[in-house]
Amino acid sequence: MEVSVIVPVFNAEAHLEQCIASLRAQTLDACEFIFVNDGSTDGSRRIIERHAALDDRIVLIDQPNRGVSAARNAGLQAAVGRYAGFVDADDEVAPDWFETLRDAAERHQCDAVIAQFAEGAAGRPAAYPFPAGVRLDRSFIRGELLPYFVRSDRCNSVCNKLYRMSAVRRSGAAFPRGVALGEDGWFNMLFFAAAESVVYLEHCGYRYREREGSATRRWLDRDYFARALEVYHAELPPIYGELMDERELEICRATKLIRSVLAYIYVYCRPSVGLTPAERLRRVRRMIGHRDVRRALDVYCAALGGEAGRYERIMLRLMKRRSALGLYCAATYSRLRSGE
């Protein structure tokens, strides 16, 4: 078996058929598709069972609801493939997705492959600032990739990666529960802390589905800023004490927090979020006035402010002045200029 594809499932019947169809259409036949039904109360299990009767590559694991981390760990434990990949139950992959990733891993003899993936309805590829199409060794992982996980969450997802199972076992990587940094990010940190090599492909075959209405519900119901503060203070895996001194870690943490706040401000100016203007301004004021943001802003501006583009420089100046209205207007203008 070449690739074990792990799919955690919880009440995903609305899009599960499309997900399964995209997996069954893979050009790489030597795959197993491990669906971990995590206590679904809808028709998800029946859909999986029906397809399993038609395709012996489909494996069903049924468990009480324990969350996505426990579901993925159960899938990893059951996997028999040389490589492991992950797909969310309401997303889809292109027919050549796993064959392309497997071929790259074999061609470059590396422990993992990182690829692009398409976000939202527009399907814009999410790219990363890594050299493409070449084998990146241990020194790159230690010097560039592991620090990237601290200063940005853009590469956290496990769904745009393929992992060599022998390297997963060697690293002891697993998905934790209740980790502020995010389960995917933590898994990647643990895995790449032990990985010897990786290749980055400028290839986009993973199609992330933006659920209708989900953006509004998320931003109304979840406190993303509180989570960003937890991430800012989170304890990192021990290897980071060897890789980076305290000042470097401080800059990386500050970078992630400030860029998260800038992203949240941009989102708050969207009408689709469903907030009143007064509530948007209140949330922006709360963020830019927080003591951790004030401290991180000083660190970020001193270390990286000179590298910022025009829009970011304006936003940083307005943050320093605590001008919530100015930030809201600048973000709105930027959104309208981009045609959103």
ZADO-1210 file (C-alpha; in nm, 4 decimals, padded with zeros to 6 digits):
<atoms>
<atom x="00.0000" y="00.0000" z="00.0000" code="MET" pos="1"/>
<atom x="00.1404" y="00.3369" z="-00.1016" code="GLU" pos="2"/>
<atom x="-00.0792" y="00.6017" z="00.0631" code="VAL" pos="3"/>
<atom x="-00.3170" y="00.5884" z="00.3592" code="SER" pos="4"/>
<atom x="-00.5636" y="00.8768" z="00.3360" code="VAL" pos="5"/>
<atom x="-00.7197" y="00.9644" z="00.6722" code="ILE" pos="6"/>
<atom x="-01.0589" y="01.1378" z="00.6758" code="VAL" pos="7"/>
<atom x="-01.2135" y="01.2393" z="01.0103" code="PRO" pos="8"/>
<atom x="-01.5919" y="01.2549" z="00.9803" code="VAL" pos="9"/>
<atom x="-01.8425" y="01.4284" z="01.2052" code="PHE" pos="10"/>
<atom x="-02.1901" y="01.5080" z="01.0699" code="ASN" pos="11"/>
<atom x="-02.0544" y="01.5712" z="00.7210" code="ALA" pos="12"/>
<atom x="-02.3319" y="01.4198" z="00.5086" code="GLU" pos="13"/>
<atom x="-02.3904" y="01.7437" z="00.3128" code="ALA" pos="14"/>
<atom x="-02.0603" y="01.7143" z="00.1241" code="HIS" pos="15"/>
<atom x="-01.9336" y="01.3648" z="00.2070" code="LEU" pos="16"/>
<atom x="-02.0477" y="01.2156" z="-00.1243" code="GLU" pos="17"/>
<atom x="-01.8328" y="01.4647" z="-00.3198" code="GLN" pos="18"/>
<atom x="-01.5351" y="01.3998" z="-00.0926" code="CYS" pos="19"/>
<atom x="-01.5583" y="01.0226" z="-00.1349" code="ILE" pos="20"/>
<atom x="-01.6074" y="01.0530" z="-00.5106" code="ALA" pos="21"/>
<atom x="-01.2892" y="01.2617" z="-00.5408" code="SER" pos="22"/>
<atom x="-01.0950" y="00.9995" z="-00.3462" code="LEU" pos="23"/>
<atom x="-01.2286" y="00.7047" z="-00.5422" code="ARG" pos="24"/>
<atom x="-01.1251" y="00.8883" z="-00.8620" code="ALA" pos="25"/>
<atom x="-00.7576" y="00.9042" z="-00.7607" code="GLN" pos="26"/>
<atom x="-00.5172" y="00.8029" z="-01.0370" code="THR" pos="27"/>
<atom x="-00.2994" y="00.6336" z="-00.7748" code="LEU" pos="28"/>
<atom x="-00.4804" y="00.3056" z="-00.7185" code="ASP" pos="29"/>
<atom x="-00.2593" y="00.1852" z="-00.4320" code="ALA" pos="30"/>
<atom x="-00.4440" y="00.3911" z="-00.1692" code="CYS" pos="31"/>
<atom x="-00.6556" y="00.3092" z="00.1299" code="GLU" pos="32"/>
<atom x="-00.9152" y="00.5591" z="00.2454" code="PHE" pos="33"/>
<atom x="-00.9625" y="00.5471" z="00.6215" code="ILE" pos="34"/>
<atom x="-01.2837" y="00.7184" z="00.7273" code="PHE" pos="35"/>
<atom x="-01.3013" y="00.7695" z="01.1027" code="VAL" pos="36"/>
<atom x="-01.6648" y="00.8286" z="01.1943" code="ASN" pos="37"/>
<atom x="-01.6339" y="01.0381" z="01.5099" code="ASP" pos="38"/>
<atom x="-01.9792" y="00.9841" z="01.6603" code="GLY" pos="39"/>
<atom x="-02.1798" y="01.1359" z="01.3725" code="SER" pos="40"/>
<atom x="-02.5531" y="01.1642" z="01.4373" code="THR" pos="41"/>
<atom x="-02.6529" y="01.2273" z="01.0745" code="ASP" pos="42"/>
<atom x="-02.6279" y="00.9964" z="00.7744" code="GLY" pos="43"/>
<atom x="-02.2487" y="01.0083" z="00.7405" code="SER" pos="44"/>
<atom x="-02.1906" y="00.6485" z="00.8497" code="ARG" pos="45"/>
<atom x="-02.4492" y="00.5112" z="00.6051" code="ARG" pos="46"/>
<atom x="-02.2848" y="00.7005" z="00.3193" code="ILE" pos="47"/>
<atom x="-01.9432" y="00.5561" z="00.4050" code="ILE" pos="48"/>
<atom x="-02.0817" y="00.2025" z="00.4416" code="GLU" pos="49"/>
<atom x="-02.2529" y="00.2245" z="00.1033" code="ARG" pos="50"/>
<atom x="-01.9293" y="00.3269" z="-00.0697" code="HIS" pos="51"/>
<atom x="-01.7265" y="00.0694" z="00.1265" code="ALA" pos="52"/>
<atom x="-01.9491" y="-00.2028" z="-00.0214" code="ALA" pos="53"/>
<atom x="-01.8501" y="-00.0790" z="-00.3685" code="LEU" pos="54"/>
<atom x="-01.4792" y="-00.0096" z="-00.3093" code="ASP" pos="55"/>
<atom x="-01.2583" y="-00.2293" z="-00.0909" code="ASP" pos="56"/>
<atom x="-01.0066" y="00.0535" z="-00.0519" code="ARG" pos="57"/>
<atom x="-01.2472" y="00.2225" z="00.1911" code="ILE" pos="58"/>
<atom x="-01.1979" y="00.1426" z="00.5595" code="VAL" pos="59"/>
<atom x="-01.4501" y="00.2533" z="00.8217" code="LEU" pos="60"/>
<atom x="-01.3511" y="00.3125" z="01.1834" code="ILE" pos="61"/>
<atom x="-01.6425" y="00.3907" z="01.4111" code="ASP" pos="62"/>
<atom x="-01.5838" y="00.5616" z="01.7460" code="GLN" pos="63"/>
<atom x="-01.7692" y="00.7794" z="01.9991" code="PRO" pos="64"/>
<atom x="-01.7262" y="01.1526" z="01.9489" code="ASN" pos="65"/>
<atom x="-01.3784" y="01.2464" z="02.0739" code="ARG" pos="66"/>
<atom x="-01.2849" y="01.5265" z="01.8366" code="GLY" pos="67"/>
<atom x="-01.0808" y="01.5622" z="01.5198" code="VAL" pos="68"/>
<atom x="-00.7449" y="01.4975" z="01.6897" code="SER" pos="69"/>
<atom x="-00.8553" y="01.1632" z="01.8310" code="ALA" pos="70"/>
<atom x="-01.0074" y="01.0709" z="01.4937" code="ALA" pos="71"/>
<atom x="-00.6865" y="01.1463" z="01.3058" code="ARG" pos="72"/>
<atom x="-00.4782" y="00.9587" z="01.5630" code="ASN" pos="73"/>
<atom x="-00.7054" y="00.6552" z="01.5222" code="ALA" pos="74"/>
<atom x="-00.6533" y="00.6767" z="01.1474" code="GLY" pos="75"/>
<atom x="-00.2757" y="00.6947" z="01.1860" code="LEU" pos="76"/>
<atom x="-00.2755" y="00.3900" z="01.4105" code="GLN" pos="77"/>
<atom x="-00.4724" y="00.1904" z="01.1533" code="ALA" pos="78"/>
<atom x="-00.2739" y="00.3093" z="00.8495" code="ALA" pos="79"/>
<atom x="-00.0686" y="00.0519" z="00.6570" code="VAL" pos="80"/>
<atom x="00.0557" y="00.2750" z="00.3736" code="GLY" pos="81"/>
<atom x="00.4119" y="00.3927" z="00.3218" code="ARG" pos="82"/>
<atom x="00.2789" y="00.7487" z="00.3286" code="TYR" pos="83"/>
<atom x="-00.0071" y="00.9221" z="00.5092" code="ALA" pos="84"/>
<atom x="-00.2238" y="01.2056" z="00.3846" code="GLY" pos="85"/>
<atom x="-00.5230" y="01.3861" z="00.5310" code="PHE" pos="86"/>
<atom x="-00.8494" y="01.5108" z="00.3790" code="VAL" pos="87"/>
<atom x="-01.1353" y="01.6836" z="00.5587" code="ASP" pos="88"/>
<atom x="-01.4749" y="01.5278" z="00.4983" code="ALA" pos="89"/>
<atom x="-01.6277" y="01.8302" z="00.3253" code="ASP" pos="90"/>
<atom x="-01.3314" y="01.9013" z="00.0970" code="ASP" pos="91"/>
<atom x="-01.2227" y="01.7474" z="-00.2339" code="GLU" pos="92"/>
<atom x="-00.8965" y="01.6602" z="-00.4062" code="VAL" pos="93"/>
<atom x="-00.7998" y="01.6560" z="-00.7729" code="ALA" pos="94"/>
<atom x="-00.7696" y="01.3090" z="-00.9349" code="PRO" pos="95"/>
<atom x="-00.3887" y="01.3247" z="-00.9488" code="ASP" pos="96"/>
<atom x="-00.3415" y="01.4735" z="-00.6015" code="TRP" pos="97"/>
<atom x="-00.1973" y="01.1769" z="-00.4142" code="PHE" pos="98"/>
<atom x="-00.0096" y="01.0379" z="-00.7124" code="GLU" pos="99"/>
<atom x="00.1623" y="01.3742" z="-00.7607" code="THR" pos="100"/>
<atom x="00.2595" y="01.3981" z="-00.3938" code="LEU" pos="101"/>
<atom x="00.3769" y="01.0350" z="-00.3766" code="ARG" pos="102"/>
<atom x="00.5849" y="01.0718" z="-00.6941" code="ASP" pos="103"/>
<atom x="00.7511" y="01.3858" z="-00.5551" code="ALA" pos="104"/>
<atom x="00.8362" y="01.2098" z="-00.2287" code="ALA" pos="105"/>
<atom x="00.9890" y="00.9190" z="-00.4187" code="GLU" pos="106"/>
<atom x="01.1723" y="01.1342" z="-00.6717" code="ARG" pos="107"/>
<atom x="01.3354" y="01.3474" z="-00.4027" code="HIS" pos="108"/>
<atom x="01.3587" y="01.0704" z="-00.1423" code="GLN" pos="109"/>
<atom x="01.2225" y="01.2955" z="00.1287" code="CYS" pos="110"/>
<atom x="01.0213" y="01.2549" z="00.4482" code="ASP" pos="111"/>
<atom x="00.7407" y="01.4932" z="00.3513" code="ALA" pos="112"/>
<atom x="00.5869" y="01.6914" z="00.0678" code="VAL" pos="113"/>
<atom x="00.4256" y="02.0331" z="00.1100" code="ILE" pos="114"/>
<atom x="00.1975" y="02.1547" z="-00.1695" code="ALA" pos="115"/>
<atom x="-00.0385" y="02.4421" z="-00.2342" code="GLN" pos="116"/>
<atom x="-00.4125" y="02.4258" z="-00.1796" code="PHE" pos="117"/>
<atom x="-00.7089" y="02.6276" z="-00.2998" code="ALA" pos="118"/>
<atom x="-00.8963" y="02.8360" z="-00.0440" code="GLU" pos="119"/>
<atom x="-01.2620" y="02.9352" z="-00.0652" code="GLY" pos="120"/>
<atom x="-01.4899" y="02.9731" z="-00.3640" code="ALA" pos="121"/>
<atom x="-01.2326" y="03.1672" z="-00.5669" code="ALA" pos="122"/>
<atom x="-00.9916" y="02.8746" z="-00.5462" code="GLY" pos="123"/>
<atom x="-00.6815" y="03.0912" z="-00.5119" code="ARG" pos="124"/>
<atom x="-00.3705" y="02.8790" z="-00.4433" code="PRO" pos="125"/>
<atom x="-00.2112" y="02.9359" z="-00.1036" code="ALA" pos="126"/>
<atom x="00.1624" y="02.9573" z="-00.1759" code="ALA" pos="127"/>
<atom x="00.4595" y="02.9539" z="00.0608" code="TYR" pos="128"/>
<atom x="00.8004" y="03.1274" z="00.0555" code="PRO" pos="129"/>
<atom x="01.0028" y="02.8072" z="00.0146" code="PHE" pos="130"/>
<atom x="01.2256" y="02.7006" z="-00.2769" code="PRO" pos="131"/>
<atom x="01.0104" y="02.4830" z="-00.5020" code="ALA" pos="132"/>
<atom x="01.0875" y="02.1502" z="-00.6642" code="GLY" pos="133"/>
<atom x="01.4132" y="02.0813" z="-00.4817" code="VAL" pos="134"/>
<atom x="01.4998" y="01.8597" z="-00.1871" code="ARG" pos="135"/>
<atom x="01.5241" y="02.0745" z="00.1254" code="LEU" pos="136"/>
<atom x="01.7471" y="01.9210" z="00.3875" code="ASP" pos="137"/>
<atom x="01.7672" y="01.9198" z="00.7650" code="ARG" pos="138"/>
<atom x="01.9410" y="02.2568" z="00.7817" code="SER" pos="139"/>
<atom x="01.6529" y="02.4209" z="00.5902" code="PHE" pos="140"/>
<atom x="01.3944" y="02.2567" z="00.8142" code="ILE" pos="141"/>
<atom x="01.5712" y="02.3772" z="01.1288" code="ARG" pos="142"/>
<atom x="01.6610" y="02.7225" z="01.0008" code="GLY" pos="143"/>
<atom x="01.3545" y="02.8131" z="00.7954" code="GLU" pos="144"/>
<atom x="01.0570" y="02.5789" z="00.8223" code="LEU" pos="145"/>
<atom x="01.0338" y="02.5273" z="01.1982" code="LEU" pos="146"/>
<atom x="01.0634" y="02.9028" z="01.2709" code="PRO" pos="147"/>
<atom x="00.7965" y="02.9626" z="01.0029" code="TYR" pos="148"/>
<atom x="00.5480" y="02.7638" z="01.2119" code="PHE" pos="149"/>
<atom x="00.6081" y="03.0055" z="01.5010" code="VAL" pos="150"/>
<atom x="00.5688" y="03.3301" z="01.3097" code="ARG" pos="151"/>
<atom x="00.2828" y="03.2237" z="01.0787" code="SER" pos="152"/>
<atom x="-00.0104" y="02.9824" z="01.0820" code="ASP" pos="153"/>
<atom x="-00.0456" y="02.9743" z="00.7015" code="ARG" pos="154"/>
<atom x="00.1319" y="02.6393" z="00.6684" code="CYS" pos="155"/>
<atom x="-00.0248" y="02.4673" z="00.9693" code="ASN" pos="156"/>
<atom x="-00.2719" y="02.2456" z="00.7815" code="SER" pos="157"/>
<atom x="-00.1915" y="01.8767" z="00.7414" code="VAL" pos="158"/>
<atom x="-00.4227" y="01.8520" z="00.4404" code="CYS" pos="159"/>
<atom x="-00.1762" y="01.9958" z="00.1894" code="ASN" pos="160"/>
<atom x="00.1042" y="01.7607" z="00.2928" code="LYS" pos="161"/>
<atom x="00.2124" y="01.4000" z="00.2518" code="LEU" pos="162"/>
<atom x="00.4085" y="01.2331" z="00.5332" code="TYR" pos="163"/>
<atom x="00.6354" y="00.9292" z="00.5147" code="ARG" pos="164"/>
<atom x="00.4979" y="00.6914" z="00.7791" code="MET" pos="165"/>
<atom x="00.8406" y="00.5771" z="00.8930" code="SER" pos="166"/>
<atom x="00.9241" y="00.9430" z="00.9672" code="ALA" pos="167"/>
<atom x="00.5938" y="00.9871" z="01.1527" code="VAL" pos="168"/>
<atom x="00.6807" y="00.6905" z="01.3753" code="ARG" pos="169"/>
<atom x="01.0365" y="00.8135" z="01.4242" code="ARG" pos="170"/>
<atom x="00.9145" y="01.1560" z="01.5331" code="SER" pos="171"/>
<atom x="00.6421" y="01.0245" z="01.7639" code="GLY" pos="172"/>
<atom x="00.4153" y="01.2966" z="01.6211" code="ALA" pos="173"/>
<atom x="00.0472" y="01.2769" z="01.7122" code="ALA" pos="174"/>
<atom x="-00.2450" y="01.5160" z="01.7256" code="PHE" pos="175"/>
<atom x="-00.2959" y="01.6595" z="02.0751" code="PRO" pos="176"/>
<atom x="-00.6183" y="01.7744" z="02.2343" code="ARG" pos="177"/>
<atom x="-00.6613" y="02.1169" z="02.3900" code="GLY" pos="178"/>
<atom x="-00.3408" y="02.2705" z="02.2532" code="VAL" pos="179"/>
<atom x="-00.3751" y="02.6458" z="02.1948" code="ALA" pos="180"/>
<atom x="-00.1413" y="02.6464" z="01.8968" code="LEU" pos="181"/>
<atom x="-00.3796" y="02.4254" z="01.7003" code="GLY" pos="182"/>
<atom x="-00.3687" y="02.0514" z="01.6512" code="GLU" pos="183"/>
<atom x="-00.2345" y="02.0657" z="01.2951" code="ASP" pos="184"/>
<atom x="00.0413" y="02.3113" z="01.3817" code="GLY" pos="185"/>
<atom x="00.1508" y="02.1069" z="01.6820" code="TRP" pos="186"/>
<atom x="00.1613" y="01.7856" z="01.4755" code="PHE" pos="187"/>
<atom x="00.3739" y="01.9571" z="01.2113" code="ASN" pos="188"/>
<atom x="00.6133" y="02.0978" z="01.4690" code="MET" pos="189"/>
<atom x="00.6665" y="01.7542" z="01.6224" code="LEU" pos="190"/>
<atom x="00.6983" y="01.5833" z="01.2853" code="PHE" pos="191"/>
<atom x="00.9378" y="01.8304" z="01.1253" code="PHE" pos="192"/>
<atom x="01.1456" y="01.8502" z="01.4426" code="ALA" pos="193"/>
<atom x="01.2612" y="01.4979" z="01.3514" code="ALA" pos="194"/>
<atom x="01.2279" y="01.5086" z="00.9705" code="ALA" pos="195"/>
<atom x="01.5423" y="01.4939" z="00.7586" code="GLU" pos="196"/>
<atom x="01.4083" y="01.6377" z="00.4340" code="SER" pos="197"/>
<atom x="01.1072" y="01.7913" z="00.2596" code="VAL" pos="198"/>
<atom x="01.0105" y="01.9118" z="-00.0873" code="VAL" pos="199"/>
<atom x="00.7726" y="02.1972" z="-00.1682" code="TYR" pos="200"/>
<atom x="00.5599" y="02.1715" z="-00.4831" code="LEU" pos="201"/>
<atom x="00.3944" y="02.4602" z="-00.6634" code="GLU" pos="202"/>
<atom x="00.1022" y="02.2316" z="-00.7292" code="HIS" pos="203"/>
<atom x="-00.2560" y="02.2933" z="-00.6218" code="CYS" pos="204"/>
<atom x="-00.4869" y="01.9949" z="-00.6036" code="GLY" pos="205"/>
<atom x="-00.6574" y="02.0277" z="-00.2664" code="TYR" pos="206"/>
<atom x="-00.9895" y="02.2104" z="-00.2784" code="ARG" pos="207"/>
<atom x="-01.0916" y="02.3571" z="00.0533" code="TYR" pos="208"/>
<atom x="-01.4632" y="02.4221" z="00.0749" code="ARG" pos="209"/>
<atom x="-01.5773" y="02.7450" z="00.2413" code="GLU" pos="210"/>
<atom x="-01.9023" y="02.6340" z="00.3994" code="ARG" pos="211"/>
<atom x="-02.1987" y="02.8595" z="00.3206" code="GLU" pos="212"/>
<atom x="-02.2637" y="03.0916" z="00.6104" code="GLY" pos="213"/>
<atom x="-01.9779" y="02.9424" z="00.8124" code="SER" pos="214"/>
<atom x="-01.7619" y="03.2563" z="00.7994" code="ALA" pos="215"/>
<atom x="-02.0354" y="03.4645" z="00.9583" code="THR" pos="216"/>
<atom x="-02.1029" y="03.2055" z="01.2283" code="ARG" pos="217"/>
<atom x="-01.7335" y="03.1641" z="01.3067" code="ARG" pos="218"/>
<atom x="-01.6660" y="03.5332" z="01.3493" code="TRP" pos="219"/>
<atom x="-01.9797" y="03.5888" z="01.5534" code="LEU" pos="220"/>
<atom x="-01.9436" y="03.2849" z="01.7776" code="ASP" pos="221"/>
<atom x="-01.5685" y="03.2442" z="01.8239" code="ARG" pos="222"/>
<atom x="-01.3173" y="03.4707" z="01.9897" code="ASP" pos="223"/>
<atom x="-01.0260" y="03.4380" z="01.7487" code="TYR" pos="224"/>
<atom x="-00.8337" y="03.7148" z="01.9216" code="PHE" pos="225"/>
<atom x="-00.8425" y="03.5260" z="02.2532" code="ALA" pos="226"/>
<atom x="-00.7050" y="03.2218" z="02.0728" code="ARG" pos="227"/>
<atom x="-00.4297" y="03.4342" z="01.9144" code="ALA" pos="228"/>
<atom x="-00.3276" y="03.5490" z="02.2623" code="LEU" pos="229"/>
<atom x="-00.3142" y="03.1860" z="02.3792" code="GLU" pos="230"/>
<atom x="-00.0916" y="03.1041" z="02.0841" code="VAL" pos="231"/>
<atom x="00.1296" y="03.4032" z="02.1667" code="TYR" pos="232"/>
<atom x="00.1910" y="03.2634" z="02.5163" code="HIS" pos="233"/>
<atom x="00.1899" y="02.8912" z="02.4271" code="ALA" pos="234"/>
<atom x="00.4830" y="02.6718" z="02.5246" code="GLU" pos="235"/>
<atom x="00.6597" y="02.5330" z="02.2183" code="LEU" pos="236"/>
<atom x="00.8139" y="02.1869" z="02.1651" code="PRO" pos="237"/>
<atom x="01.1593" y="02.1568" z="02.3306" code="PRO" pos="238"/>
<atom x="01.3508" y="02.1715" z="02.0012" code="ILE" pos="239"/>
<atom x="01.2768" y="02.5434" z="01.9730" code="TYR" pos="240"/>
<atom x="01.4996" y="02.6085" z="02.2720" code="GLY" pos="241"/>
<atom x="01.7863" y="02.4639" z="02.0660" code="GLU" pos="242"/>
<atom x="01.6973" y="02.6381" z="01.7403" code="LEU" pos="243"/>
<atom x="01.6312" y="02.9950" z="01.8450" code="MET" pos="244"/>
<atom x="01.7390" y="03.2317" z="02.1185" code="ASP" pos="245"/>
<atom x="01.4842" y="03.4227" z="02.3254" code="GLU" pos="246"/>
<atom x="01.5008" y="03.7319" z="02.1051" code="ARG" pos="247"/>
<atom x="01.4363" y="03.5346" z="01.7850" code="GLU" pos="248"/>
<atom x="01.1407" y="03.3579" z="01.9451" code="LEU" pos="249"/>
<atom x="01.0053" y="03.6902" z="02.0679" code="GLU" pos="250"/>
<atom x="01.0199" y="03.8348" z="01.7148" code="ILE" pos="251"/>
<atom x="00.8488" y="03.5273" z="01.5652" code="CYS" pos="252"/>
<atom x="00.5737" y="03.5323" z="01.8266" code="ARG" pos="253"/>
<atom x="00.5222" y="03.9070" z="01.7800" code="ALA" pos="254"/>
<atom x="00.5064" y="03.8621" z="01.4025" code="THR" pos="255"/>
<atom x="00.2311" y="03.6014" z="01.4284" code="LYS" pos="256"/>
<atom x="00.0261" y="03.8062" z="01.6749" code="LEU" pos="257"/>
<atom x="00.0471" y="04.1350" z="01.4826" code="ILE" pos="258"/>
<atom x="-00.0287" y="03.9737" z="01.1486" code="ARG" pos="259"/>
<atom x="-00.3214" y="03.7892" z="01.3063" code="SER" pos="260"/>
<atom x="-00.4601" y="04.1168" z="01.4409" code="VAL" pos="261"/>
<atom x="-00.4198" y="04.2825" z="01.0993" code="LEU" pos="262"/>
<atom x="-00.6051" y="03.9903" z="00.9394" code="ALA" pos="263"/>
<atom x="-00.8864" y="04.0117" z="01.1955" code="TYR" pos="264"/>
<atom x="-00.9277" y="04.3862" z="01.1343" code="ILE" pos="265"/>
<atom x="-00.9544" y="04.3197" z="00.7610" code="TYR" pos="266"/>
<atom x="-01.2215" y="04.0537" z="00.8168" code="VAL" pos="267"/>
<atom x="-01.4207" y="04.2720" z="01.0558" code="TYR" pos="268"/>
<atom x="-01.4730" y="04.5290" z="00.7795" code="CYS" pos="269"/>
<atom x="-01.6577" y="04.2732" z="00.5628" code="ARG" pos="270"/>
<atom x="-02.0369" y="04.3140" z="00.5638" code="PRO" pos="271"/>
<atom x="-02.0747" y="03.9337" z="00.5523" code="SER" pos="272"/>
<atom x="-01.9391" y="03.9023" z="00.9053" code="VAL" pos="273"/>
<atom x="-02.2698" y="04.0340" z="01.0374" code="GLY" pos="274"/>
<atom x="-02.1377" y="04.2833" z="01.2936" code="LEU" pos="275"/>
<atom x="-02.2715" y="04.6350" z="01.3378" code="THR" pos="276"/>
<atom x="-02.0221" y="04.9196" z="01.2798" code="PRO" pos="277"/>
<atom x="-02.0178" y="04.9898" z="01.6529" code="ALA" pos="278"/>
<atom x="-01.9363" y="04.6263" z="01.7344" code="GLU" pos="279"/>
<atom x="-01.6612" y="04.6183" z="01.4705" code="ARG" pos="280"/>
<atom x="-01.4966" y="04.9262" z="01.6206" code="LEU" pos="281"/>
<atom x="-01.5321" y="04.7840" z="01.9693" code="ARG" pos="282"/>
<atom x="-01.3524" y="04.4652" z="01.8688" code="ARG" pos="283"/>
<atom x="-01.0758" y="04.6563" z="01.6918" code="VAL" pos="284"/>
<atom x="-01.0230" y="04.8815" z="01.9975" code="ARG" pos="285"/>
<atom x="-01.0058" y="04.5785" z="02.2227" code="ARG" pos="286"/>
<atom x="-00.7307" y="04.4238" z="02.0116" code="MET" pos="287"/>
<atom x="-00.5104" y="04.7267" z="01.9523" code="ILE" pos="288"/>
<atom x="-00.5336" y="04.8358" z="02.3164" code="GLY" pos="289"/>
<atom x="-00.4361" y="04.5009" z="02.4644" code="HIS" pos="290"/>
<atom x="-00.1036" y="04.5050" z="02.6492" code="ARG" pos="291"/>
<atom x="00.0291" y="04.1988" z="02.4626" code="ASP" pos="292"/>
<atom x="-00.0468" y="04.3622" z="02.1283" code="VAL" pos="293"/>
<atom x="00.1218" y="04.6863" z="02.2378" code="ARG" pos="294"/>
<atom x="00.4333" y="04.4936" z="02.3377" code="ARG" pos="295"/>
<atom x="00.4331" y="04.2782" z="02.0241" code="ALA" pos="296"/>
<atom x="00.3794" y="04.5858" z="01.8061" code="LEU" pos="297"/>
<atom x="00.6969" y="04.7469" z="01.9400" code="ASP" pos="298"/>
<atom x="00.8958" y="04.4280" z="01.8803" code="VAL" pos="299"/>
<atom x="00.7543" y="04.3749" z="01.5330" code="TYR" pos="300"/>
<atom x="00.8052" y="04.7335" z="01.4155" code="CYS" pos="301"/>
<atom x="01.1626" y="04.7442" z="01.5449" code="ALA" pos="302"/>
<atom x="01.2558" y="04.4134" z="01.3817" code="ALA" pos="303"/>
<atom x="01.0489" y="04.4007" z="01.0635" code="LEU" pos="304"/>
<atom x="00.8656" y="04.7311" z="01.0192" code="GLY" pos="305"/>
<atom x="01.1139" y="04.8468" z="00.7576" code="GLY" pos="306"/>
<atom x="01.0235" y="04.5503" z="00.5354" code="GLU" pos="307"/>
<atom x="00.6500" y="04.6236" z="00.5380" code="ALA" pos="308"/>
<atom x="00.4612" y="04.7272" z="00.2277" code="GLY" pos="309"/>
<atom x="00.2719" y="05.0560" z="00.1979" code="ARG" pos="310"/>
<atom x="-00.0630" y="04.9226" z="00.3236" code="TYR" pos="311"/>
<atom x="00.0960" y="04.7452" z="00.6189" code="GLU" pos="312"/>
<atom x="00.3009" y="05.0526" z="00.7130" code="ARG" pos="313"/>
<atom x="-00.0190" y="05.2592" z="00.7240" code="ILE" pos="314"/>
<atom x="-00.1920" y="04.9977" z="00.9379" code="MET" pos="315"/>
<atom x="00.1037" y="04.9759" z="01.1784" code="LEU" pos="316"/>
<atom x="00.1103" y="05.3545" z="01.2219" code="ARG" pos="317"/>
<atom x="-00.2619" y="05.3569" z="01.2935" code="LEU" pos="318"/>
<atom x="-00.2204" y="05.0726" z="01.5431" code="MET" pos="319"/>
<atom x="00.0499" y="05.2697" z="01.7222" code="LYS" pos="320"/>
<atom x="-00.1894" y="05.5651" z="01.7448" code="ARG" pos="321"/>
<atom x="-00.4704" y="05.3337" z="01.8645" code="ARG" pos="322"/>
<atom x="-00.6906" y="05.4703" z="01.5885" code="SER" pos="323"/>
<atom x="-00.9670" y="05.2105" z="01.5578" code="ALA" pos="324"/>
<atom x="-01.1656" y="05.4244" z="01.3161" code="LEU" pos="325"/>
<atom x="-00.8604" y="05.4860" z="01.0981" code="GLY" pos="326"/>
<atom x="-00.7840" y="05.1128" z="01.0857" code="LEU" pos="327"/>
<atom x="-01.1431" y="05.0320" z="00.9971" code="TYR" pos="328"/>
<atom x="-01.1465" y="05.2896" z="00.7162" code="CYS" pos="329"/>
<atom x="-00.8094" y="05.1785" z="00.5768" code="ALA" pos="330"/>
<atom x="-00.9127" y="04.8124" z="00.5780" code="ALA" pos="331"/>
<atom x="-01.2451" y="04.8965" z="00.4130" code="THR" pos="332"/>
<atom x="-01.0697" y="05.0977" z="00.1420" code="TYR" pos="333"/>
<atom x="-00.8283" y="04.8111" z="00.0785" code="SER" pos="334"/>
<atom x="-01.1148" y="04.5644" z="00.0538" code="ARG" pos="335"/>
<atom x="-01.3057" y="04.7806" z="-00.1930" code="LEU" pos="336"/>
<atom x="-00.9956" y="04.8354" z="-00.4069" code="ARG" pos="337"/>
<atom x="-00.9415" y="04.4594" z="-00.4283" code="SER" pos="338"/>
<atom x="-01.2986" y="04.4147" z="-00.5481" code="GLY" pos="339"/>
<atom x="-01.4254" y="04.2141" z="-00.2516" code="GLU" pos="340"/>
</atoms>
